[in-house]
Amino acid sequence: MNLIDKFKYCPVCGSSHFAASSPKSKKCNNCGFEYFMNPSAAVVAFITNDKGELLVERRKMEPAKGTLDLPGGFSDILETAEESIVREVMEETGLKVTNAKYLFSLPNVYRYSGLDVQTLDLFFACEVEDQDQLQAMDDAAECLWLKPEDIHTEQFGLRSVRQGLYQWLEGRP
């Protein structure tokens, strides 16, 4: 189910005359307010060690519990993408990002609590301060380093991460 379908009442005046205006918006026929359903921002980190191995996580929670993932998550309100990636990497791995370089973005659909949340996932190449501080935290059940040749994108549970990995692997020397 699309998230916008859950909105039954106008958030401005409370009218039940809140109807589809376009595939991505609803408009109130009472007060004229129109709400557009735009994607939520999310960030994803590519972190490699001195051996060229990529840091991956095993997801602790749904969606895609038990599958592999990359460090990352949703941006908070009033947070830049760079601040988001620093915070998310620290929350999930205990690692301090010292440099984050934007690479590319991909649209995604994140299934959460039975709803499809549209996201725009921003991918970063990240350098970290001390890889010895690595520990699985927050929603990461496990952290591990994988050689690029041992990465199988089908083992990753989120579509945009699979596509992002494919692009990252193709672009490596």
Secondary structure, DSSP 8 states (H G I E B T S, - for coil): -BGGGG--S-TTT--S-EEEEETTEEEETTT--EEE---EEEEEEEEB-TTS-EEEEEE-SSSSTTSEE-SEEE--TT--HHHHHHHHHHHHH---EEEEEEEEEEEEEEEETTEEEEEEEEEEEEEES-GGG----TTEEEEEEE-GGG--GGGBSSHHHHHHHHHHHHH--
